[in-house]
């Protein structure tokens, strides 16, 4: 039995997603930095959570080979 390459590809894609998302948020910093602190905090909190949304299908693909959950 040979090991699947899916976990390796999945890890690489997760790391790529994190790096791209961090670069996007960092590129917005000069603009967002002019906002009041009480507006910046929720923005960065939301941006810190949003990147997780595409993670669920990606993890499901690593585990099962399918992006969508099986229909019942």
C-alpha positions as a printed Julia matrix, in Angstrom:
72×3 Matrix{Float64}:
   0.0    0.0    0.0
   1.46   3.39  -1.0
   0.74   6.53   1.0
  -1.53   9.15  -0.51
  -0.12  12.49  -1.59
  -3.36  14.23  -0.61
  -2.22  15.11   2.95
   1.02  16.64   1.67
  -0.82  18.65  -0.98
  -3.45  19.66   1.59
  -0.83  20.92   4.04
   0.87  22.9    1.28
  -2.48  24.44   0.23
  -3.35  25.33   3.85
   0.01  27.05   4.3
  -0.42  28.86   0.97
  -3.91  29.99   2.01
  -2.58  31.36   5.29
   0.29  33.18   3.59
  -1.94  34.73   0.92
  -4.55  35.77   3.47
  -1.89  37.3    5.75
  -0.41  39.2    2.79
  -3.86  40.52   1.85
  -4.62  41.7    5.38
  -1.14  43.19   5.76
  -1.55  45.08   2.48
  -4.68  46.7    3.91
  -2.83  47.87   7.05
  -1.93  51.37   5.77
  -5.58  52.01   4.97
  -7.01  50.33   8.06
  -4.39  51.98  10.28
  -6.09  55.33   9.78
  -9.32  54.03  11.32
 -10.14  54.48  15.0
  -8.85  51.65  17.2
 -12.37  50.58  18.13
 -13.09  49.99  14.42
  -9.73  48.35  13.69
 -10.13  45.73  16.4
 -13.36  44.19  15.03
 -11.97  44.38  11.49
  -8.86  42.4   12.4
 -10.92  39.98  14.5
 -13.24  39.28  11.59
 -10.35  39.0    9.12
  -8.65  36.6   11.53
 -11.68  34.33  11.51
 -12.78  34.53   7.85
  -9.76  32.6    6.52
 -11.11  29.5    8.27
 -14.17  29.31   5.97
 -12.36  27.72   2.97
 -10.44  25.49   5.35
 -13.34  23.09   6.07
 -13.76  21.83   2.48
  -9.98  21.61   2.11
  -9.62  19.48   5.25
 -12.57  17.33   4.11
 -10.79  16.79   0.77
  -7.57  15.77   2.54
  -9.48  13.24   4.62
 -11.93  11.84   2.05
 -10.92  13.0   -1.42
 -14.17  14.96  -1.83
 -14.78  18.67  -1.23
 -18.48  18.3   -0.42
 -20.0   16.37   2.45
 -21.76  13.17   1.38
 -25.51  13.51   0.77
 -27.76  11.65   3.17
